[in-house]
Amino acid sequence: MLLAAPLLASSVALAPAHAAQAGSAGTSGAKQAVKVTKVEVVTLLKPGETVVCNGTPVAMAFDGKITATGPGTVRYHWTVNASRARVSPGSFAFGAGTSTKVALQVVDMPAPKNAKAVTGYVTLHLPDQKKSVRSQQVTFPCKK
């Protein structure tokens, strides 16, 4: 019984420190030191490239670049065209200093048979920072 008491006391003493650490990790971006300084979305396929429009979707690729200063977590998700459906949610952990993280998003855009072009865009959302950045609308002519 005497051995159990010191073990119990040490686990109780560690519990508040563990709880404080877990609490700070779970706070929202508004309470963290991280500050997003720049958000951009870059289209990875060159506009004007032609694509095959045979009823099979065409893959369009985009990079979301998030630059932040200070430690903390930045959550993000994507939307495609005018849809409000959240796609590919994720987060980046930033350390002290300024750094840039890149999230690749590949989207399958419909390419109906006999279409003249395939058009689309994405929007990168950072809900904790209340920021959203939309890519340029990309149009790919269909091969004839």
Salt bridges, closest charged atoms under 4 A:
GLU40 OE2 - LYS38 NZ 3.82
ASP128 OD1 - ARG75 NH2 2.99
